[in-house]
Amino acid sequence: MNEERKIVVEEVEAVSAPPRARVEDVESPSAKLERKRDYLDGFLQQKPADLAPGEPGGSIYDGVIAALKDIFDPEIPVNIYDLGLIYGVEVDPEGAVVVTMTLTTPHCPVAESMPGEVELRVGAVPGVRDAEVNLVWDPPWDPAKMSDEARLELGML
């Protein structure tokens, strides 16, 4: 299987020079310093997608969170939301709200009255049909559940 291979050589007299690169849009130094159109302009001009009132960012949900931030623990000068006592807020499409919460300790002096106050305040939010509070002890509350604002208020940061 000895096949003979031939290399074909082509001789040329001259080769034309490649075309020169041209820069059409040259910016002047002053143009470089001018503020350019912000690439986020279009994005920032968009209106947010319509949120259901019960979703985070929706009117009912945000109203419930605001109501919870108005309730303060009597022994600690921090609201119960930033204190980390609220474990969950669920809003169904008909406006029924279920708040899952805990207290700092089962022996808390407001253990009997706090869930009732939460239910009354949440029930007063416009759009809420009825409110229910589930008081749970598991997982137990600990200071790690507090927001940074609460830690700052209590001098823990």
C-alpha positions as CSV (number, residue, x, y, z in Angstrom):
1,M,0.0,0.0,0.0
2,N,2.6,2.4,-0.9
3,E,0.7,5.2,-2.4
4,E,2.6,8.0,-3.8
5,R,1.5,11.5,-2.6
6,K,2.2,14.5,-4.6
7,I,2.3,18.0,-3.3
8,V,1.1,20.6,-5.8
9,V,3.0,23.8,-5.5
10,E,1.6,27.0,-7.1
11,E,3.9,29.9,-7.7
12,V,2.5,33.4,-7.7
13,E,4.1,36.7,-8.8
14,A,2.6,39.0,-6.2
15,V,0.0,39.1,-3.4
16,S,-2.4,42.0,-3.0
17,A,-2.2,43.8,0.4
18,P,-5.1,43.0,2.8
19,P,-7.6,45.9,3.3
20,R,-6.8,48.3,6.1
21,A,-9.0,48.3,9.2
22,R,-11.0,51.5,9.5
23,V,-12.6,52.8,12.7
24,E,-15.8,54.6,11.7
25,D,-17.0,55.8,15.1
26,V,-14.1,57.4,16.9
27,E,-15.1,59.2,20.1
28,S,-13.5,62.4,21.1
29,P,-12.1,62.6,24.6
30,S,-14.9,65.0,25.6
31,A,-17.5,62.6,24.2
32,K,-16.0,59.8,26.4
33,L,-16.5,61.9,29.5
34,E,-20.2,62.6,28.8
35,R,-22.8,60.5,30.5
36,K,-23.9,57.7,28.3
37,R,-27.5,56.4,28.0
38,D,-28.1,54.1,31.0
39,Y,-28.6,50.6,29.8
40,L,-31.1,50.1,32.6
41,D,-33.4,52.9,31.5
42,G,-35.8,50.7,29.7
43,F,-35.8,48.1,32.5
44,L,-36.4,50.8,35.2
45,Q,-39.3,52.3,33.2
46,Q,-41.2,49.0,33.1
47,K,-44.1,48.7,35.4
48,P,-44.0,45.8,37.9
49,A,-46.1,42.8,37.0
50,D,-49.5,42.9,38.7
51,L,-49.2,41.2,42.0
52,A,-52.0,39.4,43.7
53,P,-52.9,41.3,46.9
54,G,-52.0,38.3,49.0
55,E,-48.5,37.8,47.5
56,P,-45.4,39.5,49.1
57,G,-45.4,43.0,47.7
58,G,-49.2,42.9,47.3
59,S,-51.5,45.4,49.1
60,I,-53.0,43.0,51.7
61,Y,-49.7,41.2,52.4
62,D,-47.8,44.5,52.9
63,G,-50.7,45.8,55.1
64,V,-50.5,42.7,57.3
65,I,-46.7,43.1,57.7
66,A,-47.2,46.8,58.5
67,A,-49.8,45.9,61.1
68,L,-47.4,43.3,62.7
69,K,-44.7,45.9,62.8
70,D,-47.0,48.1,64.9
71,I,-47.2,45.5,67.7
72,F,-44.5,45.7,70.3
73,D,-43.3,43.2,72.8
74,P,-44.0,44.9,76.2
75,E,-40.7,43.8,77.7
76,I,-38.5,44.5,74.7
77,P,-38.8,47.8,72.8
78,V,-38.9,46.1,69.4
79,N,-41.9,45.1,67.2
80,I,-42.8,41.4,67.0
81,Y,-42.0,41.2,63.3
82,D,-38.4,42.4,63.7
83,L,-38.1,40.4,66.8
84,G,-38.5,37.3,64.7
85,L,-41.7,36.1,66.4
86,I,-43.6,35.9,63.1
87,Y,-42.8,32.6,61.3
88,G,-45.2,33.0,58.4
89,V,-48.0,35.0,56.8
90,E,-50.4,33.3,54.4
91,V,-53.1,35.2,52.5
92,D,-55.6,33.3,50.4
93,P,-57.3,34.8,47.4
94,E,-60.5,35.5,49.4
95,G,-58.6,37.6,52.0
96,A,-58.3,35.1,54.8
97,V,-55.0,35.5,56.6
98,V,-53.2,32.9,58.7
99,V,-50.3,34.2,60.8
100,T,-48.0,31.6,62.3
101,M,-46.1,33.0,65.3
102,T,-44.3,32.2,68.5
103,L,-43.4,34.0,71.7
104,T,-40.0,34.5,73.3
105,T,-40.9,31.9,75.9
106,P,-44.0,29.9,76.9
107,H,-44.0,31.7,80.2
108,C,-44.1,35.1,78.5
109,P,-46.5,37.5,80.4
110,V,-48.4,38.2,77.2
111,A,-48.8,34.6,76.1
112,E,-52.5,34.8,76.5
113,S,-53.1,38.3,75.1
114,M,-50.6,38.6,72.3
115,P,-52.2,36.2,69.8
116,G,-55.5,38.0,70.3
117,E,-54.0,41.4,69.7
118,V,-52.3,40.0,66.5
119,E,-55.6,38.7,65.3
120,L,-57.4,42.0,66.0
121,R,-54.7,44.1,64.3
122,V,-54.4,41.8,61.2
123,G,-58.2,41.6,60.9
124,A,-58.4,45.4,60.7
125,V,-56.2,45.6,57.6
126,P,-58.2,46.6,54.6
127,G,-59.0,43.6,52.4
128,V,-58.6,41.0,55.1
129,R,-61.8,38.9,55.4
130,D,-60.8,37.1,58.6
131,A,-57.6,36.5,60.5
132,E,-56.3,33.4,62.3
133,V,-53.3,33.1,64.5
134,N,-51.4,29.9,65.0
135,L,-49.2,30.0,68.1
136,V,-46.4,27.5,67.8
137,W,-43.4,26.6,70.0
138,D,-41.4,24.5,67.5
139,P,-39.0,25.7,66.4
140,P,-38.4,27.7,69.6
141,W,-37.6,31.4,69.3
142,D,-34.0,32.4,69.8
143,P,-32.2,35.8,69.3
144,A,-30.8,34.7,66.0
145,K,-34.2,35.2,64.5
146,M,-34.1,38.9,65.1
147,S,-33.6,41.3,62.2
148,D,-30.5,43.5,62.1
149,E,-32.7,46.5,63.0
150,A,-33.8,44.8,66.2
151,R,-30.3,43.8,67.1
152,L,-29.2,47.4,66.5
153,E,-32.0,48.7,68.7
154,L,-31.0,46.4,71.5
155,G,-27.3,47.1,71.2
156,M,-26.5,43.6,70.0
157,L,-24.6,44.7,66.8
